[in-house]
């Protein structure tokens, strides 16, 4: 599900230290299981439970602090901004964003804890200890935050009904003037807005005479009028009101100054829900200068004797005015405040910048998080000046703060801020206590410019720092993420390429395992690498049931749904909710899926964290020709204890009659239940699997030897492509297959170790269907007919034979003219030093022609292509077969500029299975395909023959980068999901990292390879120690 892989990416950067260390907990779980397995005992998780409780307490304490801070913010905002609904609205929107961050924080942490508990529970169940799993932690923070968000959204909805950019709301002023005439509030506001000083003075005196100038209600009235006058830019009214407030206490002034800064900052907030009147740039600049600087300066002038004390007074949130100025980007106000402190000593300046509020944020935190570079630059200059003047303990705190904030800036990718913090003179010599150095963060996001900047500015030592959880250095992280440019910079800086992480793996192996083969090839090979270590030493896990285990009766049809898009480079989330809809509904969704029959129902908690591509869903259907798939979108209710239906959607999925589209992606709109508008879109790919009538099963099949290595004789380079760059001489004829059989013994001697017995498994590459549904052996998707390329499935059997014969004669004529083809050149380098094997070897392993017409220059094996039936009948029964089924893909159709359609996939598979079951006799047969859909159907339709996936992993470049097969990790996950027996990888991958062979084996899968590198005995000898016991090479 990629939860651990994406865990750091979904964290709020400034709160990273307070997240549950999920990967660390998971690793500790694995270590406990490994230790117990090694000593043949049942694992005891008492230590892990204690670790979970401690981690949960850290998260929950911080969550509670944030929650209390949020509620206090709302209270303060309501108390001091309710005089002007527009600013109150802006304040609530600001708090809603914070609440959504808090919700995400709680949700991700609680999910991390649940996942660790589920791991323990699965282990206990597998060992008969189902009742031993304990969960001591109450996970209820999400519900509390949900209730607060819904409360705020209720306030916002009420304000939106009345909010306009004209006269202010009078509710609060009416409450503090209830003993006077009802139009008092309107009168005093109009006088202040229009700067009618005489009328304003008369109204204020009237109020003071009634309530008393020292009464709190009168003070609240003046404070509210000052804030309103600031929002209206009424300078004269502000002057009058400040004069009347001269006798107030310092706290009243402090609150007033904070609110002036907040109002000035919110004037420029971008509202997402409604449109308010916007000022032109000139007026906006005037407003900013007047509101942010002059009005603030006026307040300070009126309290000159105590202004320093007011700047050091914290409010109910623990904030200084400097916090608000940094939060809202008021550069001029920050400068005014700092000059007040500088008039005393530089230490006072540092102290004010280092003061933490109740959220543990300093003014510098707010400047960095909000990306206010000018303010951060001023603060950093103060730090640099005062760094040497402060005590060592204070200096260490300053350096630690700068380190943490640099990581925050890197995570947000604030370029100017990163440069500022990376180049400051405060020495970054502290070892990271949160397990990730700044260089590690830069490597994770893949910014080579950041990596170079950090190395050049005092962080070169971080190149070799190993993270404590996995033992990864920045190079490991860059390789795992596939960041080639960042990896190159790290290598140039001297990163140790032969270093092993705690599992014994190298950065090279991490890159290769994730499909970044070109990057892996950049790294040097560790000469001292123990062939049975690292990935080859992965601990064996208890057997768990595959996602789909075929039942004994194959009379059911299935709709198989893969969430999202399975093609790399194409981005489409499984559930896409527009931002404006998320603002209305929140991001707390549950998606329910069920078929028209309603027998299979799946509910997904859409955390917007997991990659659902590798989580297929099955729905049994009675009528596969037309299947209906229904979606119901829910959101969490007010209390967070249930769900409320938001909308519904339905998809009609049809089987093609003769032909089927290769484009299997569907977009389904989710319509709002009340307004009938689109609120979300569900994207998925699908395939419908119909049952296959097995017929007479061969009862005397010989299983392929599980205890022996298997050498696969291939007619091609393994993974066929539309450019014909992967086919070899005579690969589609019976004579070629017989030639490979005769070559089997010699090739086994080349690729085996003394004392090991090997068997021969012949690959029949490229079984396809003609238009009249006859399975033929042809690796090409198209042939030349009358000068035009024609797809095999558009030809009937007679046309196919004629086109193939004509094409063979054309190639033969080219050979007679001594025209050198790409095949001849490549064949010369296929087997260096192996001339003693002569022409027979060349026939068997000759390489790719460069065009459709240049298939070969050797006419001895260019006979009429075989049908699958002919092949099964004529080959000796002691020859075991790997029958590779060739089904076109989208990228092949696009490159060939042909319609993106093929014979209906169930018809295609059933016709081939029918021949295999009828004529397979007693021979051992393995079925394979590079199409994930074909592999899935083969496992769903039958259980007699083993199925193997031909993966893209190791192919460079990958033209058809299906997410399910483009890397070793993804291919393994796919095969385990569908109960597939094993995987064929590109030989480049296994020659590059031979220890992957044992890794795949220890996971219970058969491992095989294909490709031109297998033609070189030297390459075979590199990887052969890992093959033995039951693998194909």
N, C-alpha and C positions, 0 to 999 in steps of 0.2 A: 504494500500500500504506500510505500515511500514516506511514511510518517517520520521516521528517524532521519531520512535523507533531507527532507524539507523542513525539519524542525527549526533550525536556526534562521531560515529564510522567513518564517512566519512570526518571528519574535519581534516585539517592540524593542528596537535597539537599546534605548536608554534603560530598559528594565531587564536586560539580558541576564544580569547576575542573580535575579530572583526567580528565574524559571526552574522548574523541576528538571534536574539533569537526566533527561530520559535516556540518552545514549549511554551514560555512565551506569544507570540502573540496569539497562538491558545487558550491558557487558558483564556486570556483576552477576546477573542471573545466569548468563552463559558460562561464566567461570565456575559457578557453584555446580551447575549441571555437569560440566566437564570433569571437575574434581570427583564428583560422586560416581560418574561413569567409570573413571579410571580406577577407583577403589571398589567398584562393584557394590555400591551402597545407594540408598535412596537419598536424594538431595534434601538438605534441611535449609529452610529459607528464613530462619530466625534473624540472622544478621541482615538479610535483605529487607525484611519487614521493618527493622529499626531504621535502616537507611531511607526507606520510603517515607516513614513517619517524619523523620527529620527534614527531608526535602519538602514534604508537604507543608510542614509547619512554617518553613521559610517563605514559601509561596503564599500561604494563607494569611500570615501576618502582614506581609506586604500588600496583599490584595485588600485586607481589611483597612490598612492605612490609606490606600488609594480610595477606597469606597467612602471612608469617613471624610477624607479631603474633598471628594466630589460633592458629597451632600452639603458640606459646609460652604463650598463654592456656590452652590445653588442658592443656599440661604442668604449669603452675602450679596449675591447678584440680585436676588429678589428684593432685598431690603433697600439697596442703594440705587437700583436702576429702574424701579417700577414707575418712577415719575415719567419716564419716556419709554413707551412700549417698543419702539424700534430698537433701542439699545438693549432693552431686556431681551428681545427676540434674538439679537445677535449674540448676547451672552449665553443664552440657552443653547443655541446652535453650537457654539464653541464647546459647551459642556457636553453636548450630545456626542461630539466627536471623541472627547475624552472617555465618555462612557462606553462607546463602541470599542475603543482600544482596551478598556478595562474588561469588557465582555470577552474580547478575543484572548486576553491574557488569562482570564479564569478558565475559559473553555479549553484552550490548548493545554494548560497545566493539568486540568482535571482529566482530560483525555489521555495524557501521558501516564498519569497514575493508573487509570483504568486498564490501559494496555499492559502495563507491567503486572497488574493483578491477574489479567487474563492469561498471561504467559504462565504464571504460577499455577493457575487453575487447570490449564491444559496439561501441564506436566503432572500434577497430582492425579487428574482423571486417568491419564495413561498408565499410572502406577497403582491404580485402585485406591487412591486417597482423595476421592471427590469431596469428602466432608472436611478436609484439612485446610482448605484455603480460607484465609481470614482477611477481612477488610476492616481496618480499624478507623479509617478516615472518612468523615462525613463530607461528601462532595456536593455542596449546595451553594457555592459562591455565584455560580452562573444565574441561579434563580433570583438571588438578591439583586444583582445588577440589572437583570431583565425588568424587574419591578420598577427600579429607578428610571430606566430608560423609558418605559411606558408612561410613567408619571410625567417626565419631561416632554415627551411627545404630546401628551394631553395638553400641557401648557402651550406648546407651540401651535397646536391646532386651534386653540381658543384665540391666540393672538392673531393668527393669520386671517381670521374672519373679520377682524377690525383694523388690521394694520394698513396704514396709508402713510405717505410721506408728508402729510400736512399737519394739522393741529395735533398736539399730544393728547394722550389719554389722561383724564383728570381723576381717576379713581383714588389714587393715593392722596392727592392734594385735598380732595373732598373729605377724606377720612380725618385729616389733621386740621380741617377747618369746619367741622360739622356744626359748631355752635354759631356760625356766621351764615350770612345769606348764601344760598346755594350757588349763586353765580360768582362767588369770591374766587374760586380756583381758576375759572376761566378768565376773570378780570386780571388777576395777578400774573398769569402766564402770558396773556397778550401784552401787558405792560412790559414784562421782562423781554419778550421776544422782539418787540418793536423799539426797545430802549427808550420807553417813555418814563424818564427818571422821576418826574414829579408824581405821576400816577403810581409808580412802583413804590416811591417813598411813602405816599399816603396809605397805601394798602398794607405795607409792612408795619407802619406805626399803628394802624388800626388793629393788626393782629397782636402786636407787642402789648398794647394796652389791655387787650382782652385776656391773653394767656400769661403775660409776663415774659420779659425778654430773657430771663434765665431758665425758663421752662424747656424741658426736652422737646416738647412738640413744636415750639417756636424754632428751636435750633434745627430740628429736622426739616422744617419748612424752608429755612434759609439755605441749608445744604442742598436740598432738592432743587431749589430755584437756581443755585449756582450751577449745578450740573446741567439743568435745562438750558441756561444761558450759554454755557460752554458749547453745547450741542448746536445752539442757534448762532454761535459766533457773535453774541451780543456783548461786546467789550465793556460798554458803559454800565450795563446792568451787572456784570461781574464785579466791576470796581465798587459799585454801591453796596452790593451784597457782602463783599469781603470786608468792607469798612464796618458793616453792622455786625460781622462775626468776630471782630477783633478780640472780644473778651472770652471767646470760646476756649475750651481746653485743647491741649495738643493732639489728643486722639481724634477729635473731630476734624482737625486740619489734616491729620495723617490719612484718615479715611477719604477725605475730600480729594487730596492729591492723588491717591491711588485710583479713585474713580475718574478723575480727569484724564489720567494716563490711559485707563481702560477704554473710556469713551473715544479718545483720540485713535487708539489702535483699532477699535471695532468699526470706526468710520470707513475703513478700507477693506473690511472683510468681504469676501465674495460669497454671496448667499446662493445656495443651491436650490432652495425651495420656491422662493418668490422673487419677483423683480421689484427693486426699489429704485427711486429716482437716483441717477448717477450724475455727479458733477463733472463739468468739463475739466481738462487737465489743469488749466490755469487756476480755476476756482478751487480745485482739489488741493493744489500746492499751497494756496493761500490758507485754506482751512487747516491743513496739516501744521503749517508753521505757527498759525495763531493759536490753535488748540493745544498742540504738543509742547510748545516752548513758552510763548508769551503768557498764556494763562497760568501755566505752572510757575513761571517766574513771578507773576503777580501774587500768587499765594505765598511764595517764599518771602517776598518783600513785606507782606503783612505780618508774617510771624518771624521776622528777622532775628529777634533775640533767641528764639528757641528752634530755629530751623534745623540745626545740626541734630538736636535731640529727636525732632520729628522724622528726620531721614533714617535714624537708627531705631525707630519704633516699628515693631511688627504688628500686623493686623491679626484677625482671627485665624488666618491661614498660615501664620508665621512668616509672612512676606514683608519685605521692605519695599519702599517705592522703587528701588533699583531693580527688584524682581519684575515688577510690572513694566518698567521701561524696557528691560531686556526682552521680556515676553512679547511685547507689542512692537518692538523695533523702533522705539523712540530714541534715536541717536542723540539728539540735542539735549533731551532731558537726562540721559545717562551722563553726558558731559557735565551738565550743571551739578548733578549730585556728586560726581567724582571730584570736581573742583572744591566742593564743600569739604570733603574728607581730606583732600590733598593739602588744604590750608592748615591741617593739623600735622599729620605724619603719613608717609607712604604706607606704614603698617595698617592704618585705619582704612585706606583704600583697599588693600588686600583683604582685610577682614570683612569689609562689606561685600566684596565680590565672592568671598568664600562662605558667606552666611547661608545656611540651609533653611528652607521652609519646611512645613510639616510633611512635605512630599520627598524631602531629602534632596531637593534641587537648589542649586545656587543660581545667582543671576547668570553666571557663565553657562550653566546647563541650558537655561532658556534661550540664550543667544545662539548656542550651537544647534540645539534641537530645532529652533525656528529658522535657522540659517540666516541670521542677521550678522553678516560678515563684518560690517563696519564696527558694530558694537563689540563683537568677539575680538576683533583686532585691538580695540582700545583696552579691553580687559586683559588680553595676553600681554600687552606692553606693560601694564601695571604689574602683572605677575613677574615678568622678566626683570623689572626694576627691583621688585621687592623680594625676589627669590633668595638672594644672598643675604638679605637683611633679616630674614625670619629665622626662627629656631629650626634646628634640623628636623624635628617632628613635623612642624608646619610645612617645611620645604618638601618633606616626603608626601604629605597629604596633597600639596599642590601638584607634584609630579604625578601622583596616582590619578588625580582628577583629570589632568591633561591627557593621560594615557587612555582613560575610559572614554573621554569625550572624542578623542581621535578615532576610536573604534566606532563610536556613534556616527561621526561624520562620514567615515568610510562606508558604513552600512547604508546610509542614506545617499551616498555618492554625491555629496556636496563638494564640488571640485575646488572652489576657492577656499572653503573652510578646511578641507583636507590639507591644502597647500599651506595655509596659515598655521595649523596645529602641528604639521609635520616638520616645519622649518623653524619653529620657535626654539629658543636657546635653552629651554629647560631640559636637562639631560634625561633621555628615555631609558634609564638603566635598570628600571624595576622589572623583575620577572613577573609576567602576567599572572595574577591570582585567579582570574576567571577562565583560565585554561586556554585562552586564545590571545595571541599577540596581535598587534596592529597589522603586522605583515601577514599573518595567518588569515585575518579578515580580508585583506586586500587580495590574497590569492584565491579565497573562496568566491569573491564576486568577479574575479577574472580581469581586473583592471591592471594591465601591465604598466601603465603610466604611474599608477599608485605604488606598485611594487618597486619600480625604479626610484621613485621619489623617496620612499621610506629607507631603502638601502643606502641611498646617497646622503641621508640626513640622520645618521647615527643608529640605524636599526639593522645593520648588517649582521649583528650577532643573532638576530631572531631567525635568520635563515636556517639555523640548525636546531632551534628549539622544538622539542617533541611535545605535542599535546599529551596530557596524562591519560586520557580515556582510551585512545587508540594508538598512541605513539606516533601520530602523524606530524610531519613538518609542513611548512607552507608548500613545499614541492609536492608532497602527497596530496594535499587538498587541491592544488591547481590541476594535477594529473587526473584525480578522481572526477573533477568537474569538466575536464576536457579543455582547459584554458591553455592553449599552446603558447600564446605570446607571453603570458605571465610565467609559464614554466621555463621558457627560454631565458627570460631575465634572471630567474632564480638559479638556473644552471650556470649562467655566466657569472653569477655572484658566488659560485662555489658550493652550491647545494650538493650534499652527499647523495649521489644517485644509487649507491649500493646499500644505503641504510634500510633496515627492516623495521616494520612496525611491530606492535606487541603480538600480532598473529604470524609474524615471520614473512610478511609480504613486502614487496618493493613497490615504489611509486610506478615503475614500469608495468607491473602486474595490475595495479589498480586502474591505470589508464586503459590497458588492453581489455580488462574484464568489463569495462563500461562502454566498449565500442570505440574508444579513441585510439585506434591502431596507429594512425599516422603520428600521433603524439608519442605513443609508446616506442615507436621506432627511433625517435630522437634520443632516447635514453640509452645509456650503455648497459651492457649485461654484466651482472655481478658474477665474477668467475668462481667465487666460493659458495655459490648458491647450492644449498642442499636440495637434491631433487625431490625428496619426500617431505620437505618443509613447506612453510607458507600455505598457499591454497591447497597443496596436496595433503596437508595435515589437518584439514578442517574436521572437527569432531563429528562423528556419526550421530545423527539425530534419530530419536524414536520414530518409527513409521507412523505417518499420519495419512489419513484418507485423502485422496485427490479430490479436487473440487467436483469432478464428475466421474462417478464410477458406473460404467454401463451395467444395466440390469440384465437379467437372464432372458427377458422377453424384449425383442427388438420390434415392437409394434407401436411405438409412440413417436410422434413428431415433436420437434423442439424448435422454438425460436431462441437463438443464441445472440445475446446483446452484449456488445462491447462499448462501455461508456466512452464518450469523447471521440477524438480522431486518433487512429492508430498509425498514421503516417507522420514521421519526424518532419519538422519544418512547417507543418500545418497546425495552427493553434486554434483549438475550439474546446472550451470547457464543457464538461458533461452538462452542467447547469449554469446558464449564463443569465444573470439578473442585472439589468442596466442599473447604473449608479443612482439615477433618480428614483427607480423603484425600490432599491435598497434603502433609500432615505425614507420611503413611505412604509416599507414592510420590515425594515431591518435586514440582517444577514443571518437570521436564525431559522434555517429552513430544514425541513425533512421532506424527502421526495419518495413517494410511494409508486411502485410500478406493479402492474398486474395484467395478465392476458385476458382476452375476452371470456375465456372459460372461468377465470378467477381462481383457478386451482393453485397457482403459484403467485405469491405476493412478496415483494421485496421492499423493505423500508431502509432508506439511507439517511443518516444524519449528515447533512452537507456541511462539513466543517470548513470547506474551502481550504483544505490543507492536504488531503490525500490525493494522490494520482490514481483515479479509478480505472485507468486504461487496462490495468492487469487484473481487473476484477470482473470477469464476465458473469452474466446472469442467464439462467435457463428458464424458459417458460414452456410447459407442455401444452400443445394445441391439438385439437381434434381434426381441424381442416387446414392443412398446411398450405393449400393453394391461396387462401386469403386469411391472414391472421391479424387480429386487432390487438394493439398494445396500448394500454391506458396509463396515463401519468396523473398523479394528484399531488399538488404542491401544498405543504403545510408550513405554518410558522408557529413558533412557540407562543403560547398565550401569555396573559399579563403576569400570572404567577410563575410561569416557567414550568408548570407541572403537566401540561398537556399541549395539544396543538390545535390550531384553527385552520381550516381549509382556505387557501388563498385563491387557487385556480386549478383548472383541469386541462388536459390535452390528450389527444388520441392520434395514434399513428396506424395507418393501413399498410400492412406489409404483404406484398404479393410475390408468389413464385412465378418466374417466367415460364411460359409454356414450352417453347423450344430454345429460346435464347434468354440470357440473364445479364443484367447490367453489372459491370465490374465496379461501378460506383455504389458502394453499399452504405454510404453515410446518409443519415436522415436528420433533418431539423424539424422539431415539433414545437410549435408555439403553445405556451401555457396561457390560457385566457382567464382574466380576472372573473370571479364568480358573479360580481355585481355589475361591473362597468363594461364587461365584454371587450376589454382591451388587452393587448399582449403585455404580460408582466414578466415573462421569462421565456427562455428557449432551451430545450433539451436536445443535445446532439449525441448521436450514437451511430455505430455501424452494426450490421446484423447479418446473419445467415440463417436460413431455415433448413433444418435437417429432417429429411423424411426417412422412414424405416427402410431397411434393405432385406429382401427375402433371401435368406442365407442359402437355401437349396441344400444339396448334399455336401456336408462338410467332409473334408479329407481327414480321415481318422488316423492315418499312419504317417503324418508329417514328422519329419526329423527336426527337432529343435536345433537352432544354431548353437554350437558349443559355447556354453556360458563360461567355461573355465579356460578357454583358449583365446589367443589373439586372433583377429580376423583381418586378413588383407583384402581390401576391396579393389577389384579390378574395374576401372572406370573407362568408358569410352570417351568421356569428355572431361573438362576441367571442373565439373561438379555443379556449379550454380550457373545456369544458362541465362544469358541476357539478350536484349534485343539487338545488340550490335554484333552478334555472332562471334564475339571475342572469347567465348568460353567453350567452344566445341572443338572436337578433335576428329582425326581421320576415321571414317568408317564407323562412327559410333552408333549408327542406327541400323546395322545389319547383323544377321545371324553369323556370318563369317567372321566379323570382328569379335563377336562374343566368344566364338570358339577359339579364335586366336588368343584372346585374353586368358581363356581357360588353360591353354597349353603353356602360356607364359607364367602361370601362377607359381609353379615351384621355384623358378629363378628369382622372381620378385620377392618371394617369401625369404629366400636366402639373403637377399640384399637388406631386407628390413627387419630381420629377426636377430635375436641374441642366441648364442649357443645354449642348447638344452631346452629351448622353448619350442613347443609344437604349435603350428599355425594351421588354420583352415582357410579355404578360399571362398570368398563371397563375391559373386559377379554382379556389378551394377548395370541394370538396364536403364539407360538415361533417356528420359523424355517420352513417356507413354502419353499419347494424346488420343483424341477422338476425331474421326472424320465426320462429315456431314450426315452420313447414314449410320452414325454411332458405332463404328468399328474401331476398337482400340488398336493403334499402330505405334510403332517405336520410331519416334522422330523428335529430336531435340529442338529442331527449328520450328518456330511458330508459323513461318510462312515459307513457301517455295516459289520458284520461278515458273510461271506458266504463260507462254506466248509473250515473253518479255515483261511480264508484270508479276509483282509479288502477290501471292494469294495465300491467305491463311489456311492452315491444314483443316480447320473445322468448317471451311467453306467448300471443301472438295469431298466428293464421295470417294470410295475406296479405289475405283478404277482410275479416276482422275488423279488421285494422289500417287498411285503407282506410275502413271504416265509422266507426271510432272517430275517425280523423283528420278526416273530413268533418264529423262531429257537433261536434267541438271547434272547427273553423273557423267553423261557423254560430253557435256561442255567442259567439265573439269578435266576429263581425260585428255581432250584436245589441247587444253592449256599446258598440261604436263608434257605432251609430245613436242610442243613448241619451246620447251625448256624455259618457260616463264616462271621466274622465281616468285613465290608467294610468301606472305607473312608466315604461313605454316612452316615453310622450309627453314626460314631464318630462326624461328623460335625453337624448332625441333633440334637445331644444332646445339643449343645451349640447355636443352632439357636434361640430358644425362651426361654431364662432363665426366670423361674418364671411363665411360661404360661402353666403349665401342665393341667390346667382346660379345655383347648380346646381339649385335647384328640387326638385320632387317626386322626380325620378329619383334624386338623391343620397339623399333620405330613405328611399326604398324600399330602397336598397342598404345603407345603414349605420344604419338605425333600430335602437334598442337594446332592452335587456332588459325583458321583462315581469316583473312581480313575483310572479306565481303561475302555477299550471298552467293556469288557465282564461283568464288575461289575457295571451295570447300576442301579440296585436296589435290595433290598432284600424283597420287598413287592409286591407279585404277584397280589394283588387285582386290581391294576391299570395298570398292564402290559398286556393290550389287544392289538389287532391288530391296528396299527397306522391308523389314519384317512387320507382320502384324503381331500383336501380343500372343494370340493363339498359336501362330506358327512357332514363335520363340519357345513357348512353354512345351509344345509338343516335340520339337526337334532337338532341344538341348538335353543332354544326359541328365537323368534324375539326380545324380550325385552332385550336380552343380547347384549350389545355393544361390538365391537371387535377391538382390536389392532392387525392387521395382520402383523407380522414381517417377512419380506422376507429375506431368507438366501441365499446369493450368496457367493461362495468361494473367498478368497483373496489370494494374492501371498504368504504371510507368512504362511498360512495354508497349501498350496500345498508344500512349501519348507519343512516345519516341518514334514509333513506326507510322504515326498519323493515320491510324485506322480506328474504326468505331470501337468504343470502350464497352464491348459486349463479348460474350462467349456462350457456348452451349450451357444450358441450365446446369448448375453445379451438382445437383443430386443425380441428374441423368448421366452426367459425366462420370461421377464416382461409381455409380451403380453398374454402368456398362463395363468398367474395368474390373470391379470386384467380381462381376458375374464370370468373366473369363478366368480370373485367378482361381475362383472356387471350383470351376468346372475342370480346368486343365492343370491346376497347380500340382496335382498328384501328391506324391510323398515328399517332394522337395521342401526344404526350409526356405521360406520367403519372408523378407522384410519389406514393408511398404514405407516409402518416404516421399516427401514433397517440400519444396521451398514455400508453398502457399500455406499459411496458418489455417485458413478456412478448410483446405483439403485435409490437413492433419486432423482437425477437429472432427470433420465428418467421418473420417476413417475410424476414429476411436469411438464415435457414437454409433456407427452402423454395424460394427463387428468387433469381436474380441479374439478371433482366431489368430490373426497375424499381428506381429509387433509393428508399431508405427514409429518412424524417426523423422525429426524435423531437420531439414536442410537450412541452416541459419545463415543470415548475412554476416554474422560476426566474423571479423577478420578481412572482409572484402574491402578493397580500396580502389576507387572510391565506391561508396555504397549508393547505388542508383535508386534502389527500392527500399528505403530505410523504414521498414515497418518497425514500430516501437517494440513489438513483441519478439522480434528476432534479430535486432540490430546489434545486440551486445550479448556477451556470454551470460551476464546476470539476467537479462530479460528473457533470453532463450530458455535458461534453466527454469525461471519462474513460470513461463508459458507451458513448458513440457510437464512440470509437476502439477500444474492446474488441471491439465487434461489427461493425465495418466498416460502420457506418451513415453515410449520406452527409452529414447535417447536422442542425440543430436549429432548431426554432421556439421563441423565448423570448417571455415576456410583454413587451409594448411598454414597460411601465414600466421594466424593467431597462435596455433599450437607450437609452431617452430619458434615464435617469438617468446612464448611463455609455456614451456613444456609441462610445468607443474599443474597447469589447468586440467590436464588429462586425469590425474589422480583426484583432483578436486571434483570433477564431474562424476567419476566412478564412485567416490565415497558418498555422493548424494543419491546413489542407487540408479544412476542413468548409464546407458551405453554411450560411449564417446567415439566419434568418427571424424575424419577430415577429408577434404577434397581440395583440388587445386594443383597448379603447375609445380609448386614447390615439392609435392610428393614425388615428382619425377627425378629429383636429385637425391641419391642415396645418402649424401651427407646430411641433408635436412631430416631424412627419416631417422638417421642415427642419433640426431640431437634429441628427438622426441620419443624414440622407441622405448627407452627405459620406463616410461610412464604408462605404456599401453597395456602391458600384460596385467590383467587376467582375462577380461571379457570385452575388450574393446576392438573397434575397427580402425585401421589406419590407412 
